[in-house]
Amino acid sequence: MLLKTINLKFTTNLKYALSIVALCSYVFTSAQEIIEEGVEEKEIVKDTATQKRIKVDGVVAVVGDYIVLDSDLDKQLAQLEASGVSKSDMPNRCQLFGKLLEDKLYAHHAVQDSIVVNDLEIRSQVDQQFNYILEQMDGSLPRMLKFYNKDTEESLREEMFEINKSQQLAGRMKEKIVADIEVTPEEVRQYFNDIPKEERPFFGTELKVAQIVIIPKISDAEKQVVIDKLKEFKEDVVERGASFTSKVVLYSDDVASRRTGGLYTLNRKRPQMVKEFRDVAFSMQEGEVSDPFETDFGYHIIYLEKIRGQEYDVRHILMRPEVTQEAIKEAKEKMELVRKRIVDGEITFSQAAREFSDEEETRNDGGQLINPRTQDYSFELTKMDPELYTQIESLKDGEVSLVLQDEDRINPIKFKILTVTDRINEHEADFAKDYLKIKNLTEQDKQFKAIEKWVDEKVMDTYININGEYRNCDFESNWLKKG
């Protein structure tokens, strides 16, 4: 029963945690403030107009410097239901309440441990979330304020900020708890051997997939058009006082940052953005606009707005050169020829990838794709990216796909062919064959135990007060500090 017990507990917590985290882009229902000890939940009062009994919202828990309101749980449950979480997967109030208590515990101790989060990054995140919610409500701000029971946009944004900050603090605290956790081969072996044979997990069918990618070439003439345009923008801002932010909104191809006027906050101690971008930004002075420069994403100019110690607030305009129809035609024809040579047996898929593929990440491995979740070559069929699954589902082992047109965040158009290089059918866990998966399970188990131990210790060291009916909950952690 060892694995079953561990997996059940881990999966249960993870299921509810992921359900809640999945909503964080548009659920803002908690409160945060320092309150005095002994604050109790407000009583039920009578509405004199209707003579109905109404429950007034009140504080149901205090964890360190953080509070949980009764309405927090109502809104969280309503949002989970609205998001499509089935009734069978829906946490009850006590389970959700326990998760909120745990989040507040992490956030409280993150502050105590001087863990810092970037307020500007949080403000930017709030802007994106606010705009997303507003769009879902057909652009009606009054409707949005009514839904979240707020009088003003400012008060809603402020609550969103506090919730996002609390979530980031909690996340950083959990990262710190497990940062140094590693497992040895012996620990992996012991974990596996402790699982009764009849309870060992089954791993689904796995595939190894390779691809060859050819990207249409961009002409020097098209590159120069973009460079000249960016030079014009710089001159217009520097010489004629034009608004850099306005030009971002009108012309930048970085869609994600257009809503914030192209704003990014860079930190010298935390690598962010590609190296070429950082090198230019960190060489500038406040108020300066850079010359055009190139990265894998296209061509940029940067306006350095503010330097705050190690942090640089920059705005940028990204422009991508146009890909001509002639270049697209040439790339597709080249891909068709490469495929024909493979199918005719003139060259192997792996050899063709090394010789012709434009994808640097896979070219030297003969086109083998790396699973981003596991960092190995195997993809479990049931967990494969739906788009990739659609592209290879009908392929037999060694068969080469037709030429497919695709795109990514750097290239608006590219062509590729794929093949399945290996297939492992569903099977019971095998220590040698599935070592990396078993190692991952061992590490997860060790992390879970470390977090559980940390929570147990911090619960006893932290001021916690739970009010009303929630004192009757059957918590996994000792929130009531019994015994």
C-alpha positions, 0 to 999 in steps of 0.5 A: 500500500506504500505507493498507493498511499503516497500517490493518493495523498500527493495526487489529491493535494496536487489536483486541488492545487492545480485546480486553484492555480489554473484559475489564478489568471482570473480569480482574485478572492482573498484578502491580506492585512494585519489584524489583531488577535481574537477577531471573530467571525461576524454574526448572522444579522437580520435585513430589516427590509426583507426580514431575511437572515443574512450572513455578514462576511467575516474573518474565518482564519488568521495565519501570521499577518494574513487573513482568510475571509468566509467569502474567499471560499464562496468565490473560489468554489464558484469560480472552480465550478464556472471553470468546468471543474466537475462535481466529483473533482470539486474540493469541499469547503474544508479541503479548500480552506486547508489549501488557503491556510497553507498558501498564507503560511508560505507567504507569511514565512516568505516575508519573514525570510526576506524573500523579495518579489518584483512589484513592477512585474506583479503590476504588469501581470495584474494589467494582463489579468485585468484586461483578460477578465474585462474581455471575458465580460464583454468590456463592461467594467461595471459588470466586472466590479459588481462580480468582484464586489468592488466599488472602483477599478482602483480597489479591484486592481489593488486586491489583484495586486495583493493576491498575486504578490501573495501567490508569488511569495508562496511559490518562492517559499516552496521553491526555497524549501525544496531547492537543495533536494536531490536523490541518490541512485540508492534512494531511487532503488530503495523507493522502487523496491519498497513498492509491492510488485502488485502495486507498481505503476504502469507506464503508457505507450511511449514514442520517440519522435524526430523532425527536420525543419526548414525555415524560409530565408529572409532577404537582406533587403527585407532586413534593411527595410525593418532596420531603416524603419526602427531608425526612423522611430528612434529619430522621431523620439529623440529629435522630435519628442514623439512618444516611444510608448505610442510607437510600441502600441502601433508598430511592435510585433511583440504582441504580449508586451504591447498592452504595457507599452513594451515594458520589461523589468530586467535584473542583472542578477536574474537572466531574462530575455536573450543575451543580445537584448540584455547586453544592449539594455545594460550598456545604456543610460536612463532616457537613452534609445538604442540603435536597432539590433538583432536577436532570434526574434527579429530587430529591436530598439530599446528605450531605457526608462529607469535604473533602480539598482540592479533592475532596469525598466526598459521599453522595446519595439520588435519588428520582424522582417517580412518573409517573401512568397519566393522564400516560402516556395523555395523552403517548401520545395527543399523540404519536399526534396529532402523527404523524397531522398529519405523515402527513396533510401538515399539518406537516413532521416538522422543524416538528413537532419544533421545536414539540412535541418535549420532547427539547432536544438535537434539537428545534432541529435539527428532531429530527435525531439526532447520531451520538455517535461522529462528532458529525455527523448520519450513522449508518453502517448496519452500526455503528448502535446495534442498538436504533435500527437495529431501530426504523428498518430497515423505514422508507422515506425520508420514512416516519414510524414508528409511535408507540414507547414508550422510556426513558432514564436520566432518563425511565422512560417516553417516546414517540417517532416516527422518520423517515429524512431522508437515505440515502447508499448504500455508496460509495468515499471521496470527499474532499468528501463524506466529509471528516469521516471522512477527517479522523478517519482522518488524526488517528488516523494522526497519533496512532498515529505520535506514540504509536509515536514516544513508545514508541520514545524511552521504551524507550531511556530506561527500565530494561527487562529481559526474561527467558527464552523471551520474548527470542525474540519478534519485537516491533514495539517495540525492547524488547530494545534491539537496535542 
